[in-house]
Amino acid sequence: MADGGLSKMYQLVQWLSNQKDVDAFLEPVDWKTLGLTDYPLVISTPMDLGTIKGRLESGHYTKHAQVAEDVRLVWNNCKTYNQEGSYLYKIADKLAGKFEEKYSKIKTEEPDGPEDENQPPSLEDKRQFRENMYRITSDQLGEIVQTLEQQCPEAIAKVGNQDEIEINIDKVAPRTFHFLANLIKNSLPDKKASAAKKQKKAAAGGAAPPASTSGSVPGSAAVPTSG
């Protein structure tokens, strides 16, 4: 199973994308429109946060160190092209510091190591995935659905005429499943995570697990698409 490092990096990139004065780093530098004709001569490998986020969603990276390398490239490109002391140079330097501070924690909590992203999820993995789907916010659910639409559209189906979709977990590719499972897990509030542990203990003591809300299809979960 893929470690949680990549999903934490995804959250970190999202966090960076919401920081003050980050606009210049969200998309590729439009050097033609800006008249920066020497930009492609100075910068050989352009990079931006939007591209990194897209790569994370498509499974481009296998280790969080690879993500960090691209994020650093964003700041380094800016500092290479812009004069030291300039506005953009200072912003890049400031954001680089924030990134390194948060990334150092991820490196400690989620050491990079061998990954098997194509390992099929176990029944327990699927059960936990279904339960956690009902515990995330509507915005988080929207991100999950968007990722599935891009990577595993066959796993999504509308339920009748209701404002609801059904996610067939059995049709989600292992690599995508593990990425989303870690993303959801890391999005859960600590309080809810603690409650889940209590439920798990109760089940171990003989209590029946919660009934599936997806009818007779054990590998699916029906979830509302709006509040």
C-alpha positions in Angstrom: 0.0 0.0 0.0 1.2 3.5 -0.8 2.3 5.5 2.3 0.5 8.6 3.5 3.3 10.9 2.5 1.9 11.7 -1.0 -1.6 12.5 0.4 0.0 14.8 3.0 2.0 16.5 0.2 -1.2 17.0 -1.7 -2.7 18.7 1.3 0.5 20.8 1.7 0.4 21.9 -1.9 -3.3 22.9 -1.5 -2.3 24.8 1.7 0.5 26.6 -0.2 -2.0 27.5 -3.0 -4.1 29.4 -0.5 -1.3 31.5 1.0 -1.1 35.2 0.6 0.7 36.5 -2.6 0.9 33.0 -4.1 -0.9 33.9 -7.3 2.2 34.1 -9.4 3.1 30.5 -8.6 -0.3 28.8 -9.2 0.0 28.4 -13.0 2.8 28.2 -15.6 4.5 31.5 -16.3 2.8 33.0 -19.4 6.1 34.5 -20.6 4.7 35.3 -24.1 1.8 37.5 -22.8 4.1 39.1 -20.2 6.8 39.8 -22.9 9.4 37.8 -21.0 11.1 36.6 -24.2 14.2 35.5 -22.4 12.3 33.4 -19.8 12.7 30.0 -21.7 16.4 30.8 -22.2 17.0 31.3 -18.4 14.6 28.7 -17.0 15.0 25.3 -18.6 12.4 23.4 -16.5 9.4 25.6 -15.6 7.2 24.5 -12.7 4.2 25.7 -10.8 1.9 24.6 -8.0 -1.0 23.8 -10.3 1.1 21.4 -12.3 2.4 19.7 -9.2 -1.2 19.3 -7.9 -2.2 17.8 -11.3 0.8 15.4 -11.1 -0.2 14.3 -7.6 -3.8 13.6 -8.8 -2.6 11.6 -11.8 -0.2 9.4 -9.8 2.9 10.9 -11.3 4.9 10.8 -8.1 5.9 7.7 -6.1 7.7 9.4 -3.2 7.1 12.6 -1.3 10.7 13.6 -2.0 9.9 13.9 -5.7 7.1 16.3 -4.9 9.4 18.4 -2.7 11.9 18.6 -5.5 9.3 20.1 -7.8 8.0 22.5 -5.2 11.5 23.7 -4.6 11.9 24.1 -8.3 9.0 26.6 -8.3 10.8 28.9 -5.8 14.3 28.4 -7.3 13.0 29.3 -10.8 11.6 32.5 -9.5 14.7 33.4 -7.6 16.9 32.6 -10.6 14.9 34.8 -13.0 14.1 37.7 -10.7 16.6 40.0 -9.1 17.5 39.4 -5.5 15.6 41.8 -3.3 12.7 42.1 -5.8 9.1 41.6 -4.7 8.7 38.2 -6.3 12.1 37.1 -5.1 11.1 37.9 -1.5 7.7 36.2 -1.8 9.4 33.0 -3.2 11.9 33.0 -0.4 9.1 33.4 2.2 7.0 30.6 0.7 10.0 28.4 0.5 10.6 28.8 4.2 7.0 27.9 5.0 7.1 24.9 2.8 10.3 23.5 4.3 9.0 24.0 7.8 5.9 21.9 7.1 7.7 19.4 4.8 10.2 18.6 7.6 7.3 17.2 9.7 6.1 15.0 6.8 9.6 13.6 6.3 9.6 12.7 10.0 6.1 11.2 10.1 6.1 9.5 6.7 9.6 8.3 5.8 10.0 7.5 2.1 10.4 3.9 1.4 9.5 1.0 -0.9 5.8 1.3 -2.1 3.5 -1.1 -3.7 0.8 1.1 -5.1 -0.7 -1.6 -7.2 -1.5 -3.9 -4.3 -5.3 -4.5 -4.4 -7.0 -3.2 -1.3 -8.2 -5.7 1.3 -11.8 -6.0 2.4 -10.9 -4.1 5.6 -9.4 -1.3 3.5 -12.7 -1.1 1.5 -14.8 -1.2 4.6 -12.9 1.6 6.2 -12.9 3.6 3.0 -16.8 3.4 2.8 -17.1 4.5 6.5 -14.8 7.4 6.1 -16.6 8.6 3.0 -19.5 9.6 5.2 -17.3 11.5 7.6 -15.7 14.0 5.3 -17.0 17.4 4.3 -18.9 18.1 1.1 -16.0 20.0 -0.2 -13.6 17.1 0.5 -16.1 14.7 -1.1 -16.2 16.9 -4.2 -12.4 16.6 -4.5 -12.6 12.8 -4.2 -15.3 12.6 -6.9 -13.3 14.9 -9.2 -10.3 12.7 -8.9 -12.3 9.6 -9.6 -13.9 11.2 -12.6 -10.5 11.9 -14.0 -8.8 8.6 -13.2 -11.6 6.0 -12.8 -14.8 7.3 -14.3 -16.2 3.8 -14.6 -16.3 3.7 -10.7 -19.0 6.4 -10.6 -22.7 6.2 -11.4 -25.7 8.3 -10.6 -28.4 6.8 -8.4 -31.8 7.2 -10.1 -33.1 10.8 -10.3 -31.7 11.7 -6.9 -28.9 14.2 -6.2 -26.7 11.3 -5.3 -23.9 9.2 -6.8 -22.7 5.7 -6.2 -19.0 4.9 -6.0 -18.2 1.3 -6.9 -15.0 0.8 -4.9 -14.3 -2.5 -6.7 -13.8 -0.5 -9.9 -11.3 2.0 -8.4 -7.7 1.2 -9.5 -5.5 0.2 -6.6 -3.1 3.1 -7.0 -6.0 5.6 -7.0 -7.7 3.8 -4.1 -4.7 4.0 -1.9 -4.1 7.7 -2.7 -7.7 8.6 -1.9 -7.9 6.4 1.2 -4.8 8.2 2.6 -6.2 11.6 1.6 -9.5 10.9 3.3 -7.8 9.5 6.4 -5.6 12.5 6.8 -8.6 14.8 6.4 -10.6 13.3 9.3 -10.7 15.5 12.5 -8.9 14.0 15.5 -12.1 13.8 17.4 -13.8 11.6 14.7 -10.7 9.5 14.4 -10.9 8.8 18.1 -14.5 7.9 17.8 -13.7 5.4 15.1 -11.2 3.7 17.4 -13.9 3.3 20.0 -16.2 1.8 17.4 -13.5 -0.6 16.3 -13.0 -1.8 19.9 -16.8 -2.4 20.3 -16.8 -4.4 17.1 -13.9 -6.5 18.3 -15.9 -7.2 21.5 -18.8 -8.8 19.5 -20.8 -5.8 18.4 -22.1 -5.9 14.8 -20.4 -3.4 12.5 -22.6 -0.6 11.0 -24.9 -1.8 8.2 -23.9 -0.8 4.7 -25.9 2.0 3.2 -25.2 0.9 -0.3 -27.8 -1.9 -0.6 -26.8 -5.2 -1.9 -23.5 -4.1 -3.5 -20.8 -4.6 -0.9 -18.2 -2.8 -3.0 -20.1 0.4 -3.4 -21.0 3.5 -1.4 -23.9 5.8 -2.2 -23.1 9.4 -1.2 -24.9 12.7 -1.7 -23.3 15.2 -4.1 -24.7 18.2 -2.2 -25.7 19.2 1.2 
